Amino acid sequence: MADKGVGEAASDFTTYHFPYPSSSSKPVPMKPINDNPFIELKECDELSENQIAERFIAAVNVNDLVPGLKMKYCGNKPGSATCDEDRQKVDAAFYRTAFTPNDNGPHWGDQLITCEFKVEKRGSLLQDPFDDVPGGVSPANSSDIRKKNRGQIISYAELIFAVQQRIAVFMLLVLGRKCRFIRWDRSGYVVTRAFDYYVQWKFFVSVLWRMSQCSDTRLGLDPTAHRLRPGDADYARMTKAAKIQASDIDHKERPLSDDEVPKGSFVFKYVREAFIESVKDESWPRYRVEVPDGEKTRTFLIGKPTFQAKGLAGRGTRGYVALDCDAKDARFVWLKDAWRAHYLLVDREGDILARLQKAEVPNIPTLVCHGDIGEQVTYTPQLWEQKNSKTSLDPTLDATDPLSNVAGPSSSSGQKRKFDADEDKGDISPPKGLSKLPFRPECPLRLHKHYRLVVEEVALHLREFKFGRQLISVVKDCVVAHYNAYEKLSLLHRDVSGGNVLIYPRLVKNAKGGFMIAFTGILADWEMAKETTITGPRQPVRTGTWQYMSVALLSGDKDVEVCDELESFLYVLLYYATRYLVSPLPGITIANYLDEFFDKYGLGVGRYVCGDKKKNTIATGRLEVAHTVVLRFNSNMDDVLADLLSWFKAHYVVTLHEANEAALRSAEPTPRTSTGDLKSDAALTTAGSRTVPRRSLPRSKSTKLDGPSNEDREMARCASDHTAVVALLEDAERAIGWSFNDRAGDRIPTDWRPDEEEDDLDRTYISATGTASNKKLKTDGTLPLSLGQLRPPKTPSPPPSPPGPTTLF
C-alpha cells in the first residue's frame, strides 16, 4: 500500500476536494475569527499526544470552525469487537451533529472524517509516516515507528471502508503543530504536504469551514447507499425478516418425506441464519442499496457483510445476504459489492453470467441484476496520470522520472509486470482497433470502478461438505460448468480456487419420483474470465489465486490454458481433502504440509515463483509429506488423487520434452573446430614416456532424447481434457466403499502458527480460503512493488465454521 500514493500540495488538495460552497446550497456563514484559535498549541513540543488532541478538539468546537459537524475524542475506548475485532482506538473523528456520539466510543459507522494525533517526535524519532520531497511526498521508511504509524492509519481507513458504504475516506493527520490531509480510495491514496496549522491558521480555518459545508457525497459517502436507522420502515422490515420461520427448511442432504416437501417458496435455514447474523450487531449500519437493472434500478437491504476482502487497495469485495425490496415475501439473494478492474476489454461479471446463462451452461450462479454504480471511478490513478502526463503510452519512455509525485517507489513497477499473466510485454500487438493498450503499464495504481452484482443463490462455502464423496461430487459439477463454458463460449474462468467452488443445496426429484435435498456444485466468481480468442493483456495485474494456480503459471509467463484450470481443480480437491478428511497423519503435520504445499514460494528475479513442494509433487506424481511419508486417506480419495497426479506429471514430462525439441530445432548448430586445432595422434603418443591404453567409450545416442512413452502422451492428453476429468470424478462418485464418516473436522490445530523464526519474506499473509489478517503487509511497507503487491497468500489458522453461506460469491 505504501507505493500506491500520490503527493499533492495542501492548497491544491483542499481546493479540489473542499471547494467553496455555491450560494444555492445555502451554506452556514463562516464565523468571523480574528485571533488564532490554535494559540494553545503554539508550544506543541512540550505536549503529549492526548494534550494536543484535547486542545485541538477544543479549538475546533469552541470556535465553531466546522458548523454542522462536531469533533469528538474517542481514543480511550475501542469499538465493539463484532465491528472491529482488532479493537482499534482512533483518536478522534468529525461527525454530523445529529449523529455525534456521547459515550466516547469511535462509532465507526458514523464517522465522517477520521483524525489521528501524533507528537512530531518521540525522543529523537520522527512520527510522520511520510516525507515531503521536492515536488511531492514519499512514504517514510527511515524508522519502524514511522512505518508502523502508516500501517495504523491504513488500518483505520480499511475499517471505515468495511463498515460504511464509501467511495473514498478522508482523514486528518495531526503531527504536533503540522498536519496533512489524506484521501483514500480503492486504488491508493492522495496525501498533502505537511503544513503548520498554527502559522497558516487562516488557511486552515477556511479549509475546515469549507469541509463542513460539503455534502456527504463530496466527503466520500456513496449516494446510492441509503443509511437506515431505527424508526425507518426498511429497518423494521429487516428486523422482521431476521426471525426464524416455521417454513424454513434444513439444508442437510437427505430424502424428504411427503410432509417435509415445501408447498410454495421457502428459505433454507442457513440462509436466514446468515441474514440474522448480519443484522444482530447494532453497531454495524444497515443500508438500502441501489443496483442497476437495465434501464431501471432495484433496491436491496443489507447489514454486515458475510464476507469482506482484506486490504484497502484492490477490489474491496464484500458479499451480503441481502433482502430483495421488490419481493412481496422475504426473498434473500446474494449481493456482491466490488470495485472491478476498469479497463477496456475487461468484461463485467454480470455480462459474463448473462452469456453463460444464454448458452445454458449448468452449475453457475443465476443472474438477477447488475451494473456499474454511476460514474464512481477511483480518483487516485487519474491524479497520477495528470502528474505524470509527460510520460506517454510509449513504453520506451522513462515512467519513473516524476518519482516525487508518487508516494512510494514507482521505479519497481516494471518488475511488477513481470509477474503478471496479463502483463504488457512491450512487443505484444495491441488489441484490434486500438493503437495502444488501454492502460498505462508504468502506472503503479490500478484503476477501479464501483460495481454491484445480485444472484439468486446464497451458497455454502466448500468447507461445509460433509464427507469425501460429496466433495468429489461438488468439484465434478464445477468441472462440468467449466467444460460447458469452454466448449460453448471458448471461455476460461482463470480463477479456479477453493473460494469459487461452492456448495448449493437444491430441492430435486430422485429416481423414485420423490423429493430430496441434494448438494450440488456451483462455479462462481467469473469476473476474471476471458475468451481464448482474446490475446494480449487487458489489465496490468495478474489474475488468479496463488495457492491454486498451476505449476506452469507460477513458474513462468504463459497464457492460461485448460490444463492449468484442471490442475487448479486438483489443488482444490487436495486442499479440502487434506484439511478436513480423516488421515493417519497428526494435525500438526497436516498444518505444516498445507503451509509448505500451498503457501511457500521461491524468489525469482523480481517475482515469486512456484514453491518446491508443489513443484516436486507434480514432478514425482506422489503426495510426499516428508521423506518416506506419503499422504493417504485410506479411502477412494487416494485413487482419485493418484490418477490426477499421474496425468499432470505426464503432462509436464511431455510439455518439457516438446519445449526442448523445439529449442533444439531452432538452435544454431555449433561450428566444428578445424583439424588444425587438434593435436595429431603422433603428438598424443609422443607427449610422454608412457602412453595410456586406448579403449572404446560408450556415447550418448545424441542430444535427441527418446522422449515420452505412448502411455505418457495418453495420460498427458487427459490433463487437458475435461471429459477425462469428469469421467474420473463420476467413477469415483459411484464407487463403492465410501464412508459417510470420513470427515474429521478441521485438521489444523487451533494453536498452530507458521514457523515464526523464518524471515518475513518467507511468510505470507492472506488465506487460502479468503479469510485472514494482513496487518504485517500494511505495517512493514518496505517490499519492492513487484513483491509487495503480489505477495502470495497464506493459509490461516482455522476460522470458526458454523454452517453459513459462502464468503466469496
C-alpha positions in Angstrom: 0.0 0.0 0.0 2.9 2.4 0.7 3.7 2.6 -3.0 0.1 3.4 -4.0 0.1 7.1 -3.2 0.3 10.5 -4.9 1.6 13.6 -3.2 0.0 17.0 -3.6 0.2 20.5 -2.2 -2.4 21.2 0.6 -3.8 24.1 -1.3 -4.4 22.1 -4.5 -5.9 19.2 -2.5 -8.3 21.3 -0.4 -9.4 23.5 -3.3 -10.4 20.4 -5.3 -12.0 18.3 -2.6 -13.4 21.0 -0.3 -14.4 23.8 -2.7 -16.2 27.0 -1.6 -20.0 26.2 -1.5 -22.3 27.8 -4.0 -24.8 30.3 -2.8 -27.6 28.0 -4.0 -26.6 25.4 -1.4 -27.3 27.9 1.4 -24.2 27.3 3.4 -23.9 28.2 7.0 -21.9 31.5 7.0 -18.3 31.3 8.1 -18.0 32.7 11.6 -15.5 35.6 11.8 -12.3 34.6 13.5 -10.0 37.4 14.4 -7.5 35.6 16.6 -5.6 32.4 16.1 -7.9 29.7 17.5 -4.9 27.3 17.9 -2.9 29.6 20.2 -2.9 26.9 22.9 -1.0 24.7 20.5 1.9 27.1 19.9 4.3 25.0 22.1 3.4 21.6 20.8 6.8 20.1 21.5 6.0 20.3 25.2 2.7 18.5 25.0 1.7 14.8 24.9 -0.5 13.4 22.1 -3.6 13.4 24.4 -2.9 17.1 25.3 -2.5 18.0 21.6 -5.8 16.2 20.8 -7.7 17.8 23.7 -6.6 21.4 22.8 -7.1 20.8 19.1 -10.6 19.5 19.5 -11.5 22.3 21.9 -10.2 24.9 19.4 -12.4 23.4 16.7 -15.6 23.0 18.7 -15.4 26.1 20.9 -14.8 28.4 17.9 -17.4 26.5 15.8 -14.9 26.0 13.0 -17.0 23.2 11.4 -20.7 24.3 11.6 -23.0 21.3 11.2 -20.2 18.9 12.4 -18.7 18.1 15.8 -15.3 16.8 16.6 -15.1 14.2 19.3 -12.3 12.4 21.1 -12.6 8.6 21.1 -9.0 7.4 21.8 -9.7 5.8 25.1 -12.4 3.4 24.2 -12.4 0.8 21.4 -15.5 -0.1 19.5 -17.4 -3.3 19.6 -15.4 -6.4 18.9 -18.1 -7.6 16.5 -17.5 -4.4 14.5 -13.7 -4.3 14.9 -12.0 -7.5 16.0 -8.8 -5.6 16.5 -10.4 -3.2 18.9 -8.6 -0.2 17.4 -8.8 3.2 19.1 -8.6 6.0 16.7 -8.0 9.3 18.4 -10.9 11.4 17.1 -13.3 12.0 14.3 -15.7 14.5 12.8 -19.4 13.6 12.9 -22.6 15.2 11.7 -24.1 17.0 14.7 -27.2 14.9 14.7 -25.2 11.7 15.0 -22.4 12.7 17.3 -21.8 10.0 19.9 -21.7 10.8 23.6 -20.1 7.7 25.0 -16.5 8.4 23.8 -16.6 5.3 21.6 -15.4 5.5 18.0 -18.8 4.7 16.3 -17.1 3.6 13.1 -20.4 3.6 11.2 -21.0 7.3 11.8 -17.5 8.8 11.3 -17.4 11.4 8.6 -13.7 12.3 8.7 -11.2 10.4 10.9 -8.5 12.2 12.8 -5.3 10.8 14.3 -2.9 12.7 16.5 0.9 12.2 16.9 3.6 14.3 18.5 6.1 15.5 16.0 8.9 13.5 17.6 9.1 10.7 20.1 12.5 11.2 21.6 14.7 11.7 18.6 12.5 9.8 16.2 10.1 11.5 13.9 6.5 10.2 13.9 5.4 11.3 10.4 4.5 8.4 8.2 5.5 10.5 5.2 8.4 12.6 4.0 8.0 15.8 1.9 10.4 15.6 -1.0 11.0 18.1 -3.8 7.8 18.1 -5.9 5.8 15.7 -3.8 5.5 13.3 -0.9 7.1 9.9 -0.3 6.4 7.2 2.3 8.8 7.4 5.2 10.9 4.3 5.8 13.7 5.7 8.0 12.3 4.0 11.1 10.0 1.3 12.2 7.8 3.7 14.2 7.1 5.8 11.0 6.2 2.6 9.1 4.1 1.4 12.0 2.2 4.7 12.1 1.5 4.4 8.4 0.1 0.9 8.9 -2.0 2.3 11.7 -3.8 4.9 9.6 -4.2 2.4 6.7 -6.0 0.1 9.2 -8.4 2.9 10.2 -9.2 3.7 6.6 -9.7 0.0 5.8 -12.1 -0.4 8.6 -14.2 2.5 7.6 -14.4 1.2 4.1 -15.6 -2.2 5.5 -18.2 -0.7 7.8 -19.6 2.1 5.7 -20.6 2.4 2.1 -17.9 4.6 0.8 -16.4 6.0 -2.4 -13.5 7.5 -0.5 -12.3 8.1 3.1 -10.9 11.4 4.2 -8.5 11.7 7.1 -6.8 14.5 9.0 -3.4 13.5 10.4 -2.1 16.0 13.0 1.7 15.8 13.8 2.4 18.2 16.6 2.0 21.6 15.0 1.8 20.3 11.5 -0.9 18.3 9.7 -1.7 16.5 6.5 -5.0 15.6 4.7 -5.2 12.2 3.2 -7.8 10.8 0.8 -8.1 7.0 0.5 -9.8 5.1 -2.3 -9.6 1.5 -3.6 -6.6 2.4 -5.8 -4.5 4.1 -3.2 -4.3 7.5 -1.6 -3.5 11.1 -2.1 -1.6 12.8 0.7 -0.8 16.5 1.1 2.5 18.1 2.0 2.6 18.9 5.7 1.7 22.5 6.7 1.9 24.3 10.0 -1.7 24.9 11.0 -0.6 27.3 13.8 1.2 29.6 11.4 -1.3 29.1 8.5 -4.3 29.2 10.7 -6.4 31.4 8.4 -5.9 29.0 5.6 -6.7 26.0 7.9 -9.8 27.7 9.3 -11.1 28.3 5.8 -10.5 24.7 4.9 -12.3 23.4 7.9 -15.3 25.6 7.2 -15.4 24.6 3.5 -15.1 20.9 4.6 -18.1 21.3 7.0 -20.2 22.6 4.2 -19.5 19.7 1.8 -22.2 17.2 1.2 -21.9 13.6 2.3 -21.2 12.6 -1.2 -18.4 15.2 -1.5 -16.9 13.7 1.7 -16.8 10.2 0.2 -20.1 8.6 1.1 -21.9 6.6 -1.6 -25.1 8.3 -2.6 -26.6 5.1 -3.9 -26.4 3.5 -0.4 -29.0 5.0 1.9 -28.3 4.7 5.6 -31.2 3.1 7.6 -31.8 4.0 11.3 -34.3 2.7 13.9 -37.7 4.0 13.0 -37.2 3.7 9.3 -39.7 1.3 7.6 -36.9 -0.7 5.9 -35.0 -1.0 9.1 -38.1 -2.6 10.7 -38.6 -4.8 7.6 -35.1 -6.2 8.1 -35.7 -6.9 11.7 -38.9 -8.8 10.8 -37.1 -10.8 8.2 -34.4 -11.8 10.7 -36.7 -14.2 12.6 -36.8 -17.9 12.1 -39.9 -19.1 10.3 -41.6 -22.5 10.6 -41.4 -22.9 6.8 -37.6 -22.7 6.8 -36.0 -25.9 5.6 -32.9 -27.7 7.0 -30.3 -27.9 4.2 -29.0 -31.3 5.2 -28.7 -33.6 2.2 -31.4 -36.3 2.5 -34.7 -37.6 1.0 -37.8 -35.7 2.1 -40.9 -37.2 3.5 -44.2 -36.0 2.0 -44.9 -33.6 4.9 -41.4 -32.1 4.5 -41.8 -31.1 0.9 -42.5 -27.3 0.8 -45.8 -26.3 -0.8 -44.5 -23.0 -2.1 -41.5 -20.7 -1.8 -39.2 -21.5 1.1 -35.9 -20.4 2.7 -33.1 -22.7 3.8 -32.4 -22.2 7.5 -28.7 -21.5 6.9 -29.6 -18.5 4.6 -31.9 -16.9 7.2 -29.4 -17.6 10.0 -26.8 -15.8 8.0 -29.1 -12.8 7.5 -29.9 -12.8 11.2 -26.1 -12.7 11.9 -25.8 -9.7 9.6 -28.2 -7.5 11.4 -27.8 -8.5 15.1 -24.9 -6.2 15.7 -26.4 -2.7 16.2 -23.0 -1.1 15.9 -22.9 -2.1 12.2 -25.0 0.1 10.0 -27.8 -1.1 7.8 -28.3 0.2 4.3 -30.7 0.2 1.3 -28.5 0.0 -1.7 -29.3 0.5 -5.4 -28.3 -1.9 -8.1 -28.9 -1.2 -11.8 -31.2 -3.5 -13.8 -31.1 -2.4 -17.4 -32.9 0.9 -17.7 -34.3 0.7 -14.1 -32.9 0.5 -10.6 -33.6 -2.1 -8.0 -33.0 -1.9 -4.3 -31.8 -4.3 -1.6 -31.4 -4.2 2.1 -28.1 -5.2 3.7 -26.4 -5.3 7.1 -23.0 -6.6 8.0 -21.2 -8.4 5.1 -20.9 -12.1 5.3 -17.6 -11.7 3.5 -15.2 -8.8 3.1 -11.8 -9.0 1.4 -8.9 -7.9 3.5 -6.8 -4.9 2.4 -7.5 -1.4 1.3 -6.3 -1.1 -2.3 -7.9 -3.5 -4.7 -11.4 -4.7 -5.5 -12.6 -4.5 -1.9 -15.1 -7.2 -2.5 -17.9 -7.6 0.1 -20.6 -10.2 0.0 -24.0 -9.8 1.6 -27.1 -11.9 2.2 -29.5 -9.3 1.0 -33.2 -8.8 1.3 -34.9 -8.0 -2.1 -37.1 -4.9 -1.7 -39.2 -5.8 -4.7 -40.3 -9.2 -3.4 -43.6 -9.5 -1.5 -42.3 -12.2 0.8 -38.9 -12.3 2.3 -36.6 -13.2 -0.6 -32.9 -13.5 0.2 -30.3 -13.1 -2.5 -26.6 -12.8 -2.7 -25.3 -9.3 -3.3 -21.7 -8.7 -4.3 -20.2 -5.2 -4.0 -16.8 -4.7 -5.5 -14.5 -2.2 -7.3 -13.9 -4.0 -10.5 -10.8 -3.5 -12.7 -11.8 -0.7 -15.1 -10.1 -1.3 -18.3 -11.2 -1.5 -21.9 -12.0 -5.1 -22.9 -12.4 -6.3 -19.3 -15.9 -7.7 -19.1 -18.3 -7.2 -16.2 -19.1 -10.4 -14.3 -22.8 -9.9 -14.8 -22.4 -9.7 -18.6 -20.4 -12.9 -18.5 -23.0 -14.6 -16.4 -25.7 -13.5 -18.8 -23.8 -15.0 -21.7 -23.3 -18.3 -19.7 -27.0 -18.5 -18.9 -28.0 -17.8 -22.6 -25.6 -20.6 -23.6 -27.3 -22.9 -20.9 -24.1 -23.5 -19.1 -25.1 -25.5 -15.9 -23.9 -25.1 -12.4 -23.3 -21.3 -12.4 -25.0 -18.5 -10.4 -28.3 -17.2 -11.7 -28.1 -13.5 -12.5 -30.8 -11.2 -11.0 -29.3 -7.8 -11.9 -26.0 -6.0 -12.0 -24.3 -2.8 -13.1 -21.7 -0.1 -12.6 -22.6 2.3 -9.8 -22.9 5.6 -11.6 -19.6 7.1 -12.6 -17.8 6.0 -9.4 -14.3 5.5 -10.5 -11.2 5.7 -8.3 -9.6 9.1 -8.4 -6.0 8.4 -7.3 -4.9 6.8 -10.7 -6.4 9.8 -12.6 -4.4 12.2 -10.4 -1.3 10.1 -11.1 -1.9 10.4 -14.8 -2.2 14.2 -14.5 1.1 14.5 -12.5 2.8 12.1 -14.9 1.4 13.5 -18.1 4.8 13.8 -19.8 5.0 10.0 -19.8 3.1 8.9 -22.8 1.9 5.4 -23.6 5.1 4.8 -25.3 6.7 2.1 -23.1 10.2 3.2 -24.2 9.9 6.4 -22.2 11.1 6.5 -18.6 8.0 6.2 -16.4 9.8 6.7 -13.1 11.2 10.2 -13.7 8.5 12.1 -11.7 9.3 10.0 -8.6 8.5 12.8 -6.2 4.9 12.8 -7.3 4.4 9.3 -6.2 4.2 8.4 -2.6 6.3 5.3 -3.0 9.0 3.6 -5.2 7.4 3.6 -8.6 10.7 2.5 -10.1 9.9 -1.1 -9.4 6.6 -1.0 -11.3 8.3 -2.5 -14.3 9.3 -5.5 -12.3 5.7 -6.0 -11.1 4.6 -6.5 -14.6 6.9 -9.5 -15.0 4.8 -11.4 -12.5 1.6 -10.6 -14.4 -0.1 -13.1 -16.7 -1.9 -10.1 -18.3 1.2 -8.0 -18.4 2.2 -5.6 -21.1 5.3 -7.3 -22.5 6.1 -4.5 -24.8 6.2 -6.5 -28.0 2.5 -7.7 -27.8 0.4 -6.3 -30.6 -2.4 -4.0 -29.3 -6.0 -5.4 -29.5 -7.6 -5.0 -32.9 -8.9 -1.4 -33.3 -6.6 0.1 -30.6 -3.4 1.9 -31.3 -2.2 1.3 -27.7 -3.1 -0.8 -24.8 -5.9 0.7 -22.7 -3.8 1.2 -19.6 -0.6 2.9 -18.6 1.7 -0.1 -18.0 4.1 2.0 -15.9 1.4 3.3 -13.5 1.6 1.7 -10.1 -2.0 2.4 -9.4 -4.8 0.2 -10.7 -8.0 1.8 -12.0 -11.2 0.6 -10.4 -14.9 1.2 -10.9 -17.7 0.5 -8.4 -19.9 -2.4 -9.3 -22.7 -4.4 -7.8 -24.0 -7.9 -8.8 -27.0 -9.8 -7.5 -27.5 -13.5 -8.0 -30.3 -15.9 -6.7 -28.1 -18.5 -5.0 -26.8 -17.9 -1.5 -24.4 -20.8 -1.5 -22.3 -22.6 1.1 -18.5 -22.5 1.3 -16.8 -25.6 0.1 -15.6 -26.4 3.7 -19.2 -27.2 4.6 -19.0 -30.6 2.7 -19.9 -33.5 5.0 -18.0 -36.4 3.5 -15.4 -37.2 0.9 -17.8 -38.5 -1.8 -19.7 -35.3 -1.5 -16.6 -33.2 -2.0 -15.9 -35.2 -5.2 -19.4 -34.6 -6.5 -19.3 -30.8 -5.9 -15.9 -30.4 -7.6 -17.2 -32.6 -10.5 -20.2 -30.3 -11.0 -17.9 -27.3 -11.2 -15.7 -29.0 -13.8 -18.8 -29.6 -15.8 -19.6 -25.9 -15.7 -16.1 -25.1 -16.7 -16.3 -27.6 -19.6 -19.5 -26.1 -21.0 -18.2 -22.5 -20.7 -15.1 -23.5 -22.7 -16.9 -25.6 -25.3 -19.8 -23.2 -25.9 -18.2 -19.8 -25.4 -14.4 -20.5 -25.6 -14.3 -19.1 -22.1 -11.8 -19.8 -19.4 -12.6 -19.0 -15.8 -9.0 -18.1 -14.8 -9.5 -18.1 -11.1 -10.5 -21.7 -10.1 -10.0 -21.7 -6.3 -11.4 -23.0 -3.1 -13.4 -19.8 -2.7 -15.1 -20.1 -6.1 -16.1 -23.8 -5.9 -19.3 -23.6 -3.9 -22.0 -25.9 -2.5 -25.6 -25.2 -3.3 -28.3 -27.3 -1.7 -31.2 -27.9 -4.2 -34.6 -29.4 -3.9 -34.6 -32.1 -6.6 -36.6 -35.2 -7.7 -35.0 -38.6 -7.1 -35.2 -41.7 -9.2 -38.3 -42.9 -7.4 -40.2 -39.6 -8.1 -39.9 -38.3 -4.6 -38.1 -35.2 -3.5 -34.7 -34.8 -1.8 -32.2 -32.1 -0.8 -29.0 -32.6 -2.8 -25.7 -30.8 -2.5 -24.6 -29.5 -5.9 -21.6 -27.6 -7.0 -21.6 -24.0 -8.4 -18.6 -22.4 -10.1 -18.8 -18.8 -9.1 -16.8 -15.5 -9.5 -16.5 -15.3 -13.2 -15.2 -11.7 -13.3 -11.7 -12.8 -14.4 -13.0 -15.0 -17.2 -11.5 -14.4 -20.7 -12.2 -15.8 -24.1 -9.3 -17.8 -25.6 -9.8 -15.8 -28.8 -8.6 -12.6 -27.0 -4.9 -12.3 -27.0 -2.7 -9.9 -25.1 -3.2 -8.2 -21.7 -6.5 -6.5 -20.8 -5.3 -5.1 -17.5 -1.9 -4.6 -15.8 -2.3 -7.1 -13.0 -2.1 -10.8 -13.0 -5.2 -12.8 -12.2 -5.7 -16.0 -10.1 -5.3 -17.2 -6.6 -1.8 -18.2 -5.7 -2.5 -21.5 -3.8 -4.5 -23.0 -6.7 -2.5 -21.8 -9.7 -0.7 -24.4 -11.8 3.0 -25.1 -11.5 3.4 -23.7 -15.1 1.7 -20.4 -14.4 3.7 -19.9 -11.2 7.0 -20.8 -12.9 6.9 -18.6 -16.0 4.9 -16.2 -18.2 2.3 -18.1 -20.2 -1.3 -17.8 -21.2 -3.9 -19.7 -19.1 -4.9 -23.0 -20.8 -7.4 -25.7 -20.0 -4.7 -27.8 -18.4 -3.9 -25.0 -15.9 -7.5 -24.7 -14.9 -7.9 -28.5 -14.5 -4.8 -28.6 -12.4 -6.4 -25.9 -10.2 -9.4 -28.2 -9.6 -6.9 -30.9 -8.5 -5.5 -28.5 -5.9 -9.0 -27.5 -4.7 -9.7 -31.2 -4.1 -6.3 -31.8 -2.5 -6.6 -28.9 -0.1 -10.0 -29.6 1.2 -9.5 -33.3 1.4 -6.2 -32.8 3.3 -7.6 -30.3 5.7 -11.0 -31.9 6.5 -10.8 -35.6 5.9 -9.6 -38.4 8.1 -6.0 -39.4 7.5 -3.4 -41.2 9.7 -1.2 -38.1 9.9 -1.4 -35.9 13.0 -2.8 -32.4 12.8 0.5 -30.6 13.2 1.9 -32.5 10.2 -1.2 -31.7 8.2 -0.9 -28.0 9.0 2.8 -27.8 8.1 2.2 -29.8 4.9 -0.6 -27.4 3.8 1.6 -24.4 4.6 4.5 -25.8 2.6 2.5 -27.0 -0.4 0.1 -24.1 -0.8 1.9 -21.1 0.7 5.6 -21.5 0.3 7.2 -20.0 -2.7 10.6 -19.3 -4.3 12.1 -16.0 -5.3 12.9 -15.4 -8.9 14.2 -12.3 -10.5 11.8 -9.6 -9.2 9.0 -12.1 -8.8 7.7 -15.0 -6.8 7.8 -18.5 -8.3 6.3 -21.9 -7.5 7.3 -23.4 -4.2 9.3 -26.6 -4.1 6.7 -28.9 -2.5 4.0 -28.3 -5.2 6.6 -28.5 -8.0 8.1 -31.7 -6.7 4.7 -33.3 -6.2 3.8 -32.7 -9.9 7.3 -33.9 -10.9 7.1 -37.2 -9.0 3.3 -37.7 -9.0 3.5 -38.5 -5.3 2.0 -36.8 -2.3 5.1 -36.9 -0.2 4.7 -35.1 3.1 8.3 -35.9 4.1 10.9 -38.4 3.1 9.2 -41.9 3.0 6.0 -40.3 4.5 3.1 -40.2 2.0 -0.3 -38.5 2.4 -3.0 -41.1 2.4 -6.7 -41.2 3.3 -7.2 -44.9 3.1 -10.3 -44.3 1.0 -11.3 -43.9 -2.6 -9.9 -40.4 -2.4 -6.3 -41.9 -2.7 -7.1 -43.4 -6.1 -8.7 -40.1 -7.4 -5.7 -38.0 -6.4 -3.2 -40.6 -7.7 -4.8 -40.8 -11.1 -5.0 -37.0 -11.4 -1.4 -36.6 -10.3 -0.2 -39.2 -12.8 -1.9 -37.2 -15.6 -0.4 -33.9 -14.7 3.0 -35.5 -14.1 2.8 -36.9 -17.7 1.6 -33.5 -18.9 4.7 -31.8 -17.6 7.0 -34.5 -18.9 5.5 -34.2 -22.4 5.5 -30.4 -22.3 9.1 -30.2 -21.2 10.2 -32.7 -23.9 8.3 -30.7 -26.6 9.9 -27.5 -25.5 13.3 -29.0 -25.6 12.7 -30.4 -29.0 11.6 -27.0 -30.3 14.7 -25.4 -28.8 16.9 -27.9 -30.5 15.3 -27.3 -33.8 15.7 -23.6 -33.6 19.2 -23.6 -32.2 22.2 -22.7 -34.4 24.5 -25.6 -35.0 27.8 -25.3 -33.1 30.6 -24.7 -35.6 33.1 -27.6 -35.8 36.6 -27.0 -34.8 39.1 -27.2 -37.7 41.5 -30.2 -37.7 44.4 -27.7 -37.4 43.4 -27.0 -33.9 43.6 -30.6 -32.8 46.7 -32.4 -31.6 47.8 -35.2 -34.0 47.8 -38.8 -33.0 51.6 -38.6 -33.2 51.7 -35.7 -30.7 49.4 -37.6 -28.3 51.5 -40.7 -28.4 54.8 -38.9 -28.0 53.7 -36.5 -25.4 55.0 -38.7 -22.6 57.3 -41.6 -21.9 54.3 -43.7 -21.3 51.1 -44.0 -23.3 47.6 -44.6 -21.9 45.9 -47.6 -23.5 43.1 -46.5 -25.7 39.7 -48.0 -25.3 36.3 -47.6 -26.9 33.8 -45.4 -24.9 30.0 -45.6 -24.6 28.4 -42.4 -26.1 25.0 -40.8 -25.6 22.8 -41.6 -28.6 22.8 -37.8 -29.5 21.2 -34.7 -28.0 17.8 -36.0 -29.0 16.1 -37.9 -26.2 13.9 -40.9 -26.8 11.1 -38.8 -25.4 7.9 -39.7 -23.5 6.2 -43.1 -24.0 2.9 -43.5 -25.7 1.4 -44.1 -22.2 2.9 -40.8 -21.1 1.3 -39.0 -24.0 -2.1 -40.6 -23.5 -2.1 -39.6 -19.8 -0.9 -36.1 -20.7 -3.9 -35.6 -23.0 -6.2 -36.4 -20.1 -4.7 -33.5 -18.2 -6.1 -31.2 -20.8 -9.4 -33.0 -21.3 -12.5 -32.0 -19.3 -14.2 -35.2 -20.3 -11.4 -37.3 -18.8 -11.5 -35.5 -15.5 -15.3 -35.6 -15.3 -15.3 -39.3 -16.1 -12.7 -40.0 -13.4 -14.7 -38.0 -10.8 -18.0 -39.6 -11.9 -16.5 -43.1 -11.5 -15.2 -42.1 -8.1 -18.5 -40.8 -7.1 -20.2 -44.0 -8.0 -17.6 -46.3 -6.5 -18.5 -48.4 -3.5 -16.6 -48.2 -0.3 -17.0 -44.6 0.6 -17.6 -43.8 4.2 -20.1 -41.3 5.4 -18.0 -40.7 8.4 -14.6 -39.8 6.8 -14.8 -36.1 7.7 -12.6 -35.3 10.6 -13.4 -31.6 11.2 -10.6 -29.0 10.7 -7.3 -30.8 10.9 -5.3 -27.7 11.5 -4.8 -27.3 15.3 -6.3 -24.2 16.8 -3.0 -23.2 18.3 -0.9 -23.9 15.2 1.0 -21.0 13.7 3.6 -20.9 11.0 7.3 -21.0 12.0 7.9 -17.6 13.4 11.6 -17.9 13.1 11.5 -17.5 9.4 12.2 -14.2 7.8 9.1 -12.2 6.8 9.9 -12.7 3.2 9.2 -16.4 3.6 5.8 -15.8 5.1 2.5 -14.8 3.5 -0.5 -13.0 5.0 -3.6 -13.8 3.1 -5.6 -17.0 3.4 -6.0 -19.8 1.0 -9.7 -19.6 1.7 -10.1 -15.9 1.6 -10.1 -15.0 5.3 -7.0 -13.8 7.2 -5.3 -10.7 8.6 -2.8 -8.8 6.5 -1.6 -6.5 9.3 2.1 -7.1 8.6 1.6 -6.3 5.0 0.4 -2.9 6.0 2.9 -2.1 8.7 6.2 -3.0 7.0 5.7 -1.1 3.8 9.2 -1.9 2.6 8.9 -4.6 -0.1 9.6 -3.6 -3.7 6.5 -3.1 -5.7 6.9 -6.3 -7.6 6.9 -8.3 -4.4 4.9 -6.2 -2.0 1.8 -6.1 -4.2 1.9 -9.7 -5.4 2.8 -11.4 -2.3 1.3 -14.9 -2.4 -1.4 -15.6 0.2 -1.2 -17.6 3.4 -3.2 -20.5 4.9 -4.7 -19.1 8.1 -5.3 -20.5 11.5 -8.7 -22.2 11.3 -11.7 -19.9 11.2 -14.9 -20.5 13.1 -17.0 -22.7 10.8 -20.7 -22.7 11.8 -22.9 -23.5 8.7 -23.3 -20.4 6.7 -23.4 -19.0 3.2 -20.3 -18.7 1.0 -18.0 -15.8 1.7 -16.6 -15.4 -1.8 -19.5 -15.3 -4.2 
